[in-house]
Amino acid sequence: MKEHQYDLVLMDIQMPEMDGYEATTIIRKELNNNIPIIALTAHAMNNEKEICLALGIRCFTKTV
């Protein structure tokens, strides 16, 4: 994202090395980038959508 411009990020919340929450925080705070982020998750937690929206993820969807 430092070298290329993108229109959208599809963010997997359950990545092995760094989860989507941490990656989104880096994109928003360290890179100061307001690119639209769509979260993809299989989480079943009731508050998952609220967590994503609070971090600056614009859309939240569960994968099938």
PDB file of N, H, CA, C and O in Angstrom:
ATOM      1  N   MET A   1       0.810  -1.180   0.000  1.00  0.00           N
ATOM      2  CA  MET A   1       0.000   0.000   0.000  1.00  0.00           C
ATOM      3  C   MET A   1       0.863   1.257   0.000  1.00  0.00           C
ATOM      4  O   MET A   1       0.395   2.341  -0.349  1.00  0.00           O
ATOM      5  N   LYS A   2       2.101   1.107   0.385  1.00  0.00           N
ATOM      6  H   LYS A   2       2.481   0.227   0.669  1.00  0.00           H
ATOM      7  CA  LYS A   2       2.999   2.264   0.347  1.00  0.00           C
ATOM      8  C   LYS A   2       3.423   2.564  -1.087  1.00  0.00           C
ATOM      9  O   LYS A   2       3.634   3.723  -1.445  1.00  0.00           O
ATOM     10  N   GLU A   3       3.548   1.513  -1.912  1.00  0.00           N
ATOM     11  H   GLU A   3       3.377   0.572  -1.621  1.00  0.00           H
ATOM     12  CA  GLU A   3       4.065   1.685  -3.266  1.00  0.00           C
ATOM     13  C   GLU A   3       2.994   1.662  -4.344  1.00  0.00           C
ATOM     14  O   GLU A   3       3.216   2.174  -5.442  1.00  0.00           O
ATOM     15  N   HIS A   4       1.832   1.077  -4.054  1.00  0.00           N
ATOM     16  H   HIS A   4       1.651   0.661  -3.163  1.00  0.00           H
ATOM     17  CA  HIS A   4       0.768   0.951  -5.049  1.00  0.00           C
ATOM     18  C   HIS A   4      -0.536   1.474  -4.479  1.00  0.00           C
ATOM     19  O   HIS A   4      -0.765   1.434  -3.270  1.00  0.00           O
ATOM     20  N   GLN A   5      -1.378   1.962  -5.359  1.00  0.00           N
ATOM     21  H   GLN A   5      -1.192   1.994  -6.341  1.00  0.00           H
ATOM     22  CA  GLN A   5      -2.685   2.448  -4.944  1.00  0.00           C
ATOM     23  C   GLN A   5      -3.731   1.383  -5.265  1.00  0.00           C
ATOM     24  O   GLN A   5      -3.761   0.846  -6.372  1.00  0.00           O
ATOM     25  N   TYR A   6      -4.576   1.087  -4.299  1.00  0.00           N
ATOM     26  H   TYR A   6      -4.552   1.524  -3.400  1.00  0.00           H
ATOM     27  CA  TYR A   6      -5.639   0.098  -4.463  1.00  0.00           C
ATOM     28  C   TYR A   6      -6.984   0.763  -4.210  1.00  0.00           C
ATOM     29  O   TYR A   6      -7.064   1.793  -3.541  1.00  0.00           O
ATOM     30  N   ASP A   7      -8.037   0.162  -4.751  1.00  0.00           N
ATOM     31  H   ASP A   7      -7.971  -0.675  -5.294  1.00  0.00           H
ATOM     32  CA  ASP A   7      -9.378   0.712  -4.595  1.00  0.00           C
ATOM     33  C   ASP A   7     -10.134   0.121  -3.420  1.00  0.00           C
ATOM     34  O   ASP A   7     -11.079   0.731  -2.919  1.00  0.00           O
ATOM     35  N   LEU A   8      -9.725  -1.069  -2.972  1.00  0.00           N
ATOM     36  H   LEU A   8      -8.957  -1.564  -3.378  1.00  0.00           H
ATOM     37  CA  LEU A   8     -10.498  -1.802  -1.980  1.00  0.00           C
ATOM     38  C   LEU A   8      -9.638  -2.880  -1.341  1.00  0.00           C
ATOM     39  O   LEU A   8      -8.740  -3.422  -1.984  1.00  0.00           O
ATOM     40  N   VAL A   9      -9.909  -3.197  -0.068  1.00  0.00           N
ATOM     41  H   VAL A   9     -10.639  -2.756   0.455  1.00  0.00           H
ATOM     42  CA  VAL A   9      -9.237  -4.302   0.617  1.00  0.00           C
ATOM     43  C   VAL A   9     -10.302  -5.299   1.063  1.00  0.00           C
ATOM     44  O   VAL A   9     -11.273  -4.921   1.718  1.00  0.00           O
ATOM     45  N   LEU A  10     -10.123  -6.565   0.710  1.00  0.00           N
ATOM     46  H   LEU A  10      -9.334  -6.872   0.178  1.00  0.00           H
ATOM     47  CA  LEU A  10     -10.928  -7.654   1.258  1.00  0.00           C
ATOM     48  C   LEU A  10     -10.106  -8.261   2.375  1.00  0.00           C
ATOM     49  O   LEU A  10      -9.094  -8.913   2.118  1.00  0.00           O
ATOM     50  N   MET A  11     -10.533  -8.054   3.624  1.00  0.00           N
ATOM     51  H   MET A  11     -11.355  -7.524   3.833  1.00  0.00           H
ATOM     52  CA  MET A  11      -9.732  -8.416   4.790  1.00  0.00           C
ATOM     53  C   MET A  11     -10.249  -9.689   5.444  1.00  0.00           C
ATOM     54  O   MET A  11     -11.393  -9.748   5.893  1.00  0.00           O
ATOM     55  N   ASP A  12      -9.396 -10.703   5.493  1.00  0.00           N
ATOM     56  H   ASP A  12      -8.466 -10.655   5.128  1.00  0.00           H
ATOM     57  CA  ASP A  12      -9.695 -11.927   6.233  1.00  0.00           C
ATOM     58  C   ASP A  12      -9.411 -11.649   7.707  1.00  0.00           C
ATOM     59  O   ASP A  12      -8.297 -11.266   8.063  1.00  0.00           O
ATOM     60  N   ILE A  13     -10.394 -11.836   8.547  1.00  0.00           N
ATOM     61  H   ILE A  13     -11.300 -12.148   8.258  1.00  0.00           H
ATOM     62  CA  ILE A  13     -10.220 -11.554   9.970  1.00  0.00           C
ATOM     63  C   ILE A  13      -9.352 -12.613  10.648  1.00  0.00           C
ATOM     64  O   ILE A  13      -8.683 -12.308  11.636  1.00  0.00           O
ATOM     65  N   GLN A  14      -9.343 -13.839  10.149  1.00  0.00           N
ATOM     66  H   GLN A  14      -9.886 -14.087   9.347  1.00  0.00           H
ATOM     67  CA  GLN A  14      -8.618 -14.940  10.801  1.00  0.00           C
ATOM     68  C   GLN A  14      -7.354 -15.329  10.046  1.00  0.00           C
ATOM     69  O   GLN A  14      -7.205 -16.490   9.667  1.00  0.00           O
ATOM     70  N   MET A  15      -6.458 -14.409   9.822  1.00  0.00           N
ATOM     71  H   MET A  15      -6.579 -13.465  10.130  1.00  0.00           H
ATOM     72  CA  MET A  15      -5.193 -14.732   9.167  1.00  0.00           C
ATOM     73  C   MET A  15      -4.229 -15.309  10.200  1.00  0.00           C
ATOM     74  O   MET A  15      -4.323 -14.975  11.381  1.00  0.00           O
ATOM     75  N   PRO A  16      -3.300 -16.172   9.773  1.00  0.00           N
ATOM     76  CA  PRO A  16      -2.439 -16.874  10.731  1.00  0.00           C
ATOM     77  C   PRO A  16      -1.368 -16.017  11.420  1.00  0.00           C
ATOM     78  O   PRO A  16      -1.155 -16.172  12.623  1.00  0.00           O
ATOM     79  N   GLU A  17      -0.710 -15.148  10.720  1.00  0.00           N
ATOM     80  H   GLU A  17      -0.882 -15.022   9.743  1.00  0.00           H
ATOM     81  CA  GLU A  17       0.396 -14.369  11.296  1.00  0.00           C
ATOM     82  C   GLU A  17      -0.096 -13.109  12.001  1.00  0.00           C
ATOM     83  O   GLU A  17       0.342 -12.789  13.106  1.00  0.00           O
ATOM     84  N   MET A  18      -0.997 -12.414  11.355  1.00  0.00           N
ATOM     85  H   MET A  18      -1.352 -12.674  10.457  1.00  0.00           H
ATOM     86  CA  MET A  18      -1.538 -11.153  11.871  1.00  0.00           C
ATOM     87  C   MET A  18      -3.023 -11.160  11.547  1.00  0.00           C
ATOM     88  O   MET A  18      -3.403 -11.331  10.389  1.00  0.00           O
ATOM     89  N   ASP A  19      -3.867 -10.976  12.556  1.00  0.00           N
ATOM     90  H   ASP A  19      -3.559 -10.837  13.497  1.00  0.00           H
ATOM     91  CA  ASP A  19      -5.302 -11.023  12.258  1.00  0.00           C
ATOM     92  C   ASP A  19      -5.757  -9.747  11.553  1.00  0.00           C
ATOM     93  O   ASP A  19      -5.022  -8.760  11.494  1.00  0.00           O
ATOM     94  N   GLY A  20      -6.952  -9.781  11.031  1.00  0.00           N
ATOM     95  H   GLY A  20      -7.548 -10.582  11.078  1.00  0.00           H
ATOM     96  CA  GLY A  20      -7.490  -8.654  10.279  1.00  0.00           C
ATOM     97  C   GLY A  20      -7.672  -7.399  11.109  1.00  0.00           C
ATOM     98  O   GLY A  20      -7.624  -6.289  10.580  1.00  0.00           O
ATOM     99  N   TYR A  21      -7.881  -7.568  12.410  1.00  0.00           N
ATOM    100  H   TYR A  21      -7.920  -8.470  12.840  1.00  0.00           H
ATOM    101  CA  TYR A  21      -8.011  -6.404  13.289  1.00  0.00           C
ATOM    102  C   TYR A  21      -6.691  -5.638  13.341  1.00  0.00           C
ATOM    103  O   TYR A  21      -6.665  -4.415  13.204  1.00  0.00           O
ATOM    104  N   GLU A  22      -5.616  -6.360  13.538  1.00  0.00           N
ATOM    105  H   GLU A  22      -5.637  -7.353  13.650  1.00  0.00           H
ATOM    106  CA  GLU A  22      -4.295  -5.724  13.615  1.00  0.00           C
ATOM    107  C   GLU A  22      -3.907  -5.111  12.272  1.00  0.00           C
ATOM    108  O   GLU A  22      -3.376  -4.002  12.219  1.00  0.00           O
ATOM    109  N   ALA A  23      -4.176  -5.838  11.187  1.00  0.00           N
ATOM    110  H   ALA A  23      -4.608  -6.739  11.230  1.00  0.00           H
ATOM    111  CA  ALA A  23      -3.846  -5.321   9.857  1.00  0.00           C
ATOM    112  C   ALA A  23      -4.633  -4.049   9.551  1.00  0.00           C
ATOM    113  O   ALA A  23      -4.087  -3.102   8.984  1.00  0.00           O
ATOM    114  N   THR A  24      -5.913  -4.024   9.922  1.00  0.00           N
ATOM    115  H   THR A  24      -6.357  -4.793  10.383  1.00  0.00           H
ATOM    116  CA  THR A  24      -6.732  -2.838   9.710  1.00  0.00           C
ATOM    117  C   THR A  24      -6.209  -1.661  10.525  1.00  0.00           C
ATOM    118  O   THR A  24      -6.173  -0.533  10.034  1.00  0.00           O
ATOM    119  N   THR A  25      -5.807  -1.915  11.755  1.00  0.00           N
ATOM    120  H   THR A  25      -5.837  -2.831  12.154  1.00  0.00           H
ATOM    121  CA  THR A  25      -5.263  -0.864  12.608  1.00  0.00           C
ATOM    122  C   THR A  25      -4.005  -0.261  11.982  1.00  0.00           C
ATOM    123  O   THR A  25      -3.819   0.955  12.009  1.00  0.00           O
ATOM    124  N   ILE A  26      -3.153  -1.101  11.425  1.00  0.00           N
ATOM    125  H   ILE A  26      -3.305  -2.089  11.402  1.00  0.00           H
ATOM    126  CA  ILE A  26      -1.933  -0.614  10.763  1.00  0.00           C
ATOM    127  C   ILE A  26      -2.290   0.219   9.537  1.00  0.00           C
ATOM    128  O   ILE A  26      -1.713   1.285   9.322  1.00  0.00           O
ATOM    129  N   ILE A  27      -3.232  -0.256   8.736  1.00  0.00           N
ATOM    130  H   ILE A  27      -3.701  -1.122   8.910  1.00  0.00           H
ATOM    131  CA  ILE A  27      -3.639   0.489   7.538  1.00  0.00           C
ATOM    132  C   ILE A  27      -4.184   1.856   7.931  1.00  0.00           C
ATOM    133  O   ILE A  27      -3.853   2.863   7.304  1.00  0.00           O
ATOM    134  N   ARG A  28      -5.007   1.894   8.952  1.00  0.00           N
ATOM    135  H   ARG A  28      -5.276   1.076   9.462  1.00  0.00           H
ATOM    136  CA  ARG A  28      -5.650   3.155   9.349  1.00  0.00           C
ATOM    137  C   ARG A  28      -4.695   4.098  10.078  1.00  0.00           C
ATOM    138  O   ARG A  28      -4.659   5.289   9.769  1.00  0.00           O
ATOM    139  N   LYS A  29      -3.934   3.598  11.026  1.00  0.00           N
ATOM    140  H   LYS A  29      -3.963   2.631  11.277  1.00  0.00           H
ATOM    141  CA  LYS A  29      -3.128   4.473  11.889  1.00  0.00           C
ATOM    142  C   LYS A  29      -1.706   4.686  11.378  1.00  0.00           C
ATOM    143  O   LYS A  29      -1.248   5.825  11.292  1.00  0.00           O
ATOM    144  N   GLU A  30      -1.006   3.612  11.040  1.00  0.00           N
ATOM    145  H   GLU A  30      -1.379   2.687  11.109  1.00  0.00           H
ATOM    146  CA  GLU A  30       0.403   3.762  10.637  1.00  0.00           C
ATOM    147  C   GLU A  30       0.544   4.239   9.197  1.00  0.00           C
ATOM    148  O   GLU A  30       1.403   5.066   8.892  1.00  0.00           O
ATOM    149  N   LEU A  31      -0.308   3.712   8.307  1.00  0.00           N
ATOM    150  H   LEU A  31      -1.006   3.040   8.555  1.00  0.00           H
ATOM    151  CA  LEU A  31      -0.242   4.118   6.906  1.00  0.00           C
ATOM    152  C   LEU A  31      -1.147   5.317   6.620  1.00  0.00           C
ATOM    153  O   LEU A  31      -1.073   5.916   5.547  1.00  0.00           O
ATOM    154  N   ASN A  32      -2.003   5.662   7.591  1.00  0.00           N
ATOM    155  H   ASN A  32      -2.063   5.175   8.462  1.00  0.00           H
ATOM    156  CA  ASN A  32      -2.936   6.776   7.453  1.00  0.00           C
ATOM    157  C   ASN A  32      -3.726   6.676   6.155  1.00  0.00           C
ATOM    158  O   ASN A  32      -3.854   7.650   5.414  1.00  0.00           O
ATOM    159  N   ASN A  33      -4.251   5.487   5.892  1.00  0.00           N
ATOM    160  H   ASN A  33      -4.147   4.696   6.495  1.00  0.00           H
ATOM    161  CA  ASN A  33      -4.959   5.207   4.651  1.00  0.00           C
ATOM    162  C   ASN A  33      -6.430   4.962   4.949  1.00  0.00           C
ATOM    163  O   ASN A  33      -6.766   4.179   5.837  1.00  0.00           O
ATOM    164  N   ASN A  34      -7.300   5.627   4.211  1.00  0.00           N
ATOM    165  H   ASN A  34      -7.027   6.262   3.489  1.00  0.00           H
ATOM    166  CA  ASN A  34      -8.742   5.505   4.412  1.00  0.00           C
ATOM    167  C   ASN A  34      -9.401   4.636   3.339  1.00  0.00           C
ATOM    168  O   ASN A  34     -10.583   4.812   3.042  1.00  0.00           O
ATOM    169  N   ILE A  35      -8.656   3.713   2.761  1.00  0.00           N
ATOM    170  H   ILE A  35      -7.696   3.570   3.002  1.00  0.00           H
ATOM    171  CA  ILE A  35      -9.171   2.815   1.736  1.00  0.00           C
ATOM    172  C   ILE A  35     -10.354   2.014   2.299  1.00  0.00           C
ATOM    173  O   ILE A  35     -10.327   1.633   3.470  1.00  0.00           O
ATOM    174  N   PRO A  36     -11.385   1.754   1.497  1.00  0.00           N
ATOM    175  CA  PRO A  36     -12.489   0.926   1.978  1.00  0.00           C
ATOM    176  C   PRO A  36     -12.014  -0.499   2.289  1.00  0.00           C
ATOM    177  O   PRO A  36     -11.314  -1.118   1.487  1.00  0.00           O
ATOM    178  N   ILE A  37     -12.398  -1.001   3.448  1.00  0.00           N
ATOM    179  H   ILE A  37     -12.966  -0.498   4.100  1.00  0.00           H
ATOM    180  CA  ILE A  37     -12.045  -2.358   3.861  1.00  0.00           C
ATOM    181  C   ILE A  37     -13.329  -3.138   4.100  1.00  0.00           C
ATOM    182  O   ILE A  37     -14.216  -2.692   4.828  1.00  0.00           O
ATOM    183  N   ILE A  38     -13.415  -4.306   3.478  1.00  0.00           N
ATOM    184  H   ILE A  38     -12.695  -4.668   2.887  1.00  0.00           H
ATOM    185  CA  ILE A  38     -14.538  -5.220   3.696  1.00  0.00           C
ATOM    186  C   ILE A  38     -13.996  -6.422   4.454  1.00  0.00           C
ATOM    187  O   ILE A  38     -13.069  -7.090   3.997  1.00  0.00           O
ATOM    188  N   ALA A  39     -14.583  -6.692   5.617  1.00  0.00           N
ATOM    189  H   ALA A  39     -15.336  -6.149   5.988  1.00  0.00           H
ATOM    190  CA  ALA A  39     -14.139  -7.814   6.449  1.00  0.00           C
ATOM    191  C   ALA A  39     -14.853  -9.089   6.029  1.00  0.00           C
ATOM    192  O   ALA A  39     -16.070  -9.103   5.843  1.00  0.00           O
ATOM    193  N   LEU A  40     -14.082 -10.156   5.881  1.00  0.00           N
ATOM    194  H   LEU A  40     -13.094 -10.145   6.032  1.00  0.00           H
ATOM    195  CA  LEU A  40     -14.609 -11.492   5.612  1.00  0.00           C
ATOM    196  C   LEU A  40     -14.276 -12.360   6.808  1.00  0.00           C
ATOM    197  O   LEU A  40     -13.116 -12.450   7.209  1.00  0.00           O
ATOM    198  N   THR A  41     -15.279 -12.999   7.378  1.00  0.00           N
ATOM    199  H   THR A  41     -16.222 -12.926   7.052  1.00  0.00           H
ATOM    200  CA  THR A  41     -15.029 -13.784   8.576  1.00  0.00           C
ATOM    201  C   THR A  41     -15.995 -14.953   8.687  1.00  0.00           C
ATOM    202  O   THR A  41     -17.084 -14.934   8.114  1.00  0.00           O
ATOM    203  N   ALA A  42     -15.587 -15.951   9.419  1.00  0.00           N
ATOM    204  H   ALA A  42     -14.703 -15.967   9.885  1.00  0.00           H
ATOM    205  CA  ALA A  42     -16.463 -17.069   9.758  1.00  0.00           C
ATOM    206  C   ALA A  42     -16.794 -17.021  11.243  1.00  0.00           C
ATOM    207  O   ALA A  42     -17.448 -17.926  11.762  1.00  0.00           O
ATOM    208  N   HIS A  43     -16.346 -15.968  11.933  1.00  0.00           N
ATOM    209  H   HIS A  43     -15.815 -15.233  11.512  1.00  0.00           H
ATOM    210  CA  HIS A  43     -16.620 -15.827  13.367  1.00  0.00           C
ATOM    211  C   HIS A  43     -18.115 -15.817  13.625  1.00  0.00           C
ATOM    212  O   HIS A  43     -18.899 -15.331  12.809  1.00  0.00           O
ATOM    213  N   ALA A  44     -18.491 -16.352  14.751  1.00  0.00           N
ATOM    214  H   ALA A  44     -17.855 -16.747  15.413  1.00  0.00           H
ATOM    215  CA  ALA A  44     -19.901 -16.400  15.118  1.00  0.00           C
ATOM    216  C   ALA A  44     -20.220 -15.495  16.304  1.00  0.00           C
ATOM    217  O   ALA A  44     -21.325 -15.552  16.842  1.00  0.00           O
ATOM    218  N   MET A  45     -19.270 -14.663  16.717  1.00  0.00           N
ATOM    219  H   MET A  45     -18.372 -14.617  16.279  1.00  0.00           H
ATOM    220  CA  MET A  45     -19.504 -13.792  17.871  1.00  0.00           C
ATOM    221  C   MET A  45     -20.571 -12.743  17.530  1.00  0.00           C
ATOM    222  O   MET A  45     -20.600 -12.209  16.422  1.00  0.00           O
ATOM    223  N   ASN A  46     -21.431 -12.465  18.487  1.00  0.00           N
ATOM    224  H   ASN A  46     -21.407 -12.899  19.388  1.00  0.00           H
ATOM    225  CA  ASN A  46     -22.509 -11.504  18.274  1.00  0.00           C
ATOM    226  C   ASN A  46     -22.006 -10.095  18.044  1.00  0.00           C
ATOM    227  O   ASN A  46     -22.638  -9.335  17.310  1.00  0.00           O
ATOM    228  N   ASN A  47     -20.889  -9.722  18.646  1.00  0.00           N
ATOM    229  H   ASN A  47     -20.375 -10.339  19.242  1.00  0.00           H
ATOM    230  CA  ASN A  47     -20.388  -8.350  18.550  1.00  0.00           C
ATOM    231  C   ASN A  47     -19.334  -8.164  17.454  1.00  0.00           C
ATOM    232  O   ASN A  47     -18.687  -7.118  17.399  1.00  0.00           O
ATOM    233  N   GLU A  48     -19.156  -9.131  16.608  1.00  0.00           N
ATOM    234  H   GLU A  48     -19.681  -9.981  16.652  1.00  0.00           H
ATOM    235  CA  GLU A  48     -18.129  -9.073  15.558  1.00  0.00           C
ATOM    236  C   GLU A  48     -18.301  -7.855  14.652  1.00  0.00           C
ATOM    237  O   GLU A  48     -17.326  -7.169  14.343  1.00  0.00           O
ATOM    238  N   LYS A  49     -19.517  -7.587  14.231  1.00  0.00           N
ATOM    239  H   LYS A  49     -20.309  -8.143  14.481  1.00  0.00           H
ATOM    240  CA  LYS A  49     -19.770  -6.457  13.334  1.00  0.00           C
ATOM    241  C   LYS A  49     -19.401  -5.139  14.013  1.00  0.00           C
ATOM    242  O   LYS A  49     -18.791  -4.273  13.386  1.00  0.00           O
ATOM    243  N   GLU A  50     -19.761  -4.981  15.280  1.00  0.00           N
ATOM    244  H   GLU A  50     -20.256  -5.685  15.789  1.00  0.00           H
ATOM    245  CA  GLU A  50     -19.457  -3.751  15.995  1.00  0.00           C
ATOM    246  C   GLU A  50     -17.954  -3.540  16.140  1.00  0.00           C
ATOM    247  O   GLU A  50     -17.468  -2.416  16.023  1.00  0.00           O
ATOM    248  N   ILE A  51     -17.216  -4.623  16.396  1.00  0.00           N
ATOM    249  H   ILE A  51     -17.611  -5.537  16.492  1.00  0.00           H
ATOM    250  CA  ILE A  51     -15.753  -4.539  16.507  1.00  0.00           C
ATOM    251  C   ILE A  51     -15.161  -4.058  15.181  1.00  0.00           C
ATOM    252  O   ILE A  51     -14.321  -3.158  15.155  1.00  0.00           O
ATOM    253  N   CYS A  52     -15.610  -4.666  14.086  1.00  0.00           N
ATOM    254  H   CYS A  52     -16.292  -5.397  14.107  1.00  0.00           H
ATOM    255  CA  CYS A  52     -15.094  -4.297  12.762  1.00  0.00           C
ATOM    256  C   CYS A  52     -15.385  -2.838  12.437  1.00  0.00           C
ATOM    257  O   CYS A  52     -14.496  -2.115  11.987  1.00  0.00           O
ATOM    258  N   LEU A  53     -16.606  -2.403  12.657  1.00  0.00           N
ATOM    259  H   LEU A  53     -17.329  -2.990  13.023  1.00  0.00           H
ATOM    260  CA  LEU A  53     -16.972  -1.021  12.350  1.00  0.00           C
ATOM    261  C   LEU A  53     -16.188  -0.029  13.208  1.00  0.00           C
ATOM    262  O   LEU A  53     -15.814   1.042  12.730  1.00  0.00           O
ATOM    263  N   ALA A  54     -15.939  -0.374  14.468  1.00  0.00           N
ATOM    264  H   ALA A  54     -16.243  -1.244  14.857  1.00  0.00           H
ATOM    265  CA  ALA A  54     -15.173   0.502  15.356  1.00  0.00           C
ATOM    266  C   ALA A  54     -13.730   0.665  14.887  1.00  0.00           C
ATOM    267  O   ALA A  54     -13.115   1.702  15.137  1.00  0.00           O
ATOM    268  N   LEU A  55     -13.187  -0.334  14.218  1.00  0.00           N
ATOM    269  H   LEU A  55     -13.686  -1.176  14.014  1.00  0.00           H
ATOM    270  CA  LEU A  55     -11.812  -0.269  13.717  1.00  0.00           C
ATOM    271  C   LEU A  55     -11.699   0.468  12.384  1.00  0.00           C
ATOM    272  O   LEU A  55     -10.593   0.748  11.923  1.00  0.00           O
ATOM    273  N   GLY A  56     -12.826   0.781  11.768  1.00  0.00           N
ATOM    274  H   GLY A  56     -13.724   0.554  12.143  1.00  0.00           H
ATOM    275  CA  GLY A  56     -12.788   1.482  10.486  1.00  0.00           C
ATOM    276  C   GLY A  56     -13.044   0.589   9.299  1.00  0.00           C
ATOM    277  O   GLY A  56     -12.824   0.995   8.158  1.00  0.00           O
ATOM    278  N   ILE A  57     -13.504  -0.622   9.546  1.00  0.00           N
ATOM    279  H   ILE A  57     -13.682  -0.952  10.473  1.00  0.00           H
ATOM    280  CA  ILE A  57     -13.895  -1.514   8.459  1.00  0.00           C
ATOM    281  C   ILE A  57     -15.288  -1.084   8.030  1.00  0.00           C
ATOM    282  O   ILE A  57     -16.191  -0.982   8.860  1.00  0.00           O
ATOM    283  N   ARG A  58     -15.468  -0.830   6.738  1.00  0.00           N
ATOM    284  H   ARG A  58     -14.734  -0.912   6.063  1.00  0.00           H
ATOM    285  CA  ARG A  58     -16.727  -0.248   6.281  1.00  0.00           C
ATOM    286  C   ARG A  58     -17.844  -1.263   6.068  1.00  0.00           C
ATOM    287  O   ARG A  58     -19.021  -0.904   6.113  1.00  0.00           O
ATOM    288  N   CYS A  59     -17.498  -2.497   5.840  1.00  0.00           N
ATOM    289  H   CYS A  59     -16.542  -2.789   5.803  1.00  0.00           H
ATOM    290  CA  CYS A  59     -18.514  -3.501   5.559  1.00  0.00           C
ATOM    291  C   CYS A  59     -18.079  -4.822   6.185  1.00  0.00           C
ATOM    292  O   CYS A  59     -16.886  -5.111   6.272  1.00  0.00           O
ATOM    293  N   PHE A  60     -19.023  -5.596   6.606  1.00  0.00           N
ATOM    294  H   PHE A  60     -19.993  -5.360   6.534  1.00  0.00           H
ATOM    295  CA  PHE A  60     -18.754  -6.845   7.315  1.00  0.00           C
ATOM    296  C   PHE A  60     -19.628  -7.939   6.713  1.00  0.00           C
ATOM    297  O   PHE A  60     -20.836  -7.756   6.564  1.00  0.00           O
ATOM    298  N   THR A  61     -19.024  -9.075   6.367  1.00  0.00           N
ATOM    299  H   THR A  61     -18.042  -9.223   6.488  1.00  0.00           H
ATOM    300  CA  THR A  61     -19.804 -10.184   5.835  1.00  0.00           C
ATOM    301  C   THR A  61     -19.232 -11.501   6.341  1.00  0.00           C
ATOM    302  O   THR A  61     -18.025 -11.630   6.548  1.00  0.00           O
ATOM    303  N   LYS A  62     -20.093 -12.454   6.532  1.00  0.00           N
ATOM    304  H   LYS A  62     -21.073 -12.350   6.365  1.00  0.00           H
ATOM    305  CA  LYS A  62     -19.659 -13.786   6.944  1.00  0.00           C
ATOM    306  C   LYS A  62     -19.466 -14.639   5.706  1.00  0.00           C
ATOM    307  O   LYS A  62     -20.254 -14.569   4.763  1.00  0.00           O
ATOM    308  N   THR A  63     -18.426 -15.437   5.713  1.00  0.00           N
ATOM    309  H   THR A  63     -17.786 -15.494   6.479  1.00  0.00           H
ATOM    310  CA  THR A  63     -18.178 -16.342   4.588  1.00  0.00           C
ATOM    311  C   THR A  63     -18.981 -17.612   4.791  1.00  0.00           C
ATOM    312  O   THR A  63     -19.354 -17.954   5.913  1.00  0.00           O
ATOM    313  N   VAL A  64     -19.237 -18.295   3.714  1.00  0.00           N
ATOM    314  H   VAL A  64     -18.934 -18.017   2.803  1.00  0.00           H
ATOM    315  CA  VAL A  64     -20.026 -19.537   3.786  1.00  0.00           C
ATOM    316  C   VAL A  64     -19.120 -20.723   3.583  1.00  0.00           C
ATOM    317  O   VAL A  64     -19.582 -21.864   3.606  1.00  0.00           O
TER     318      VAL A  64
END
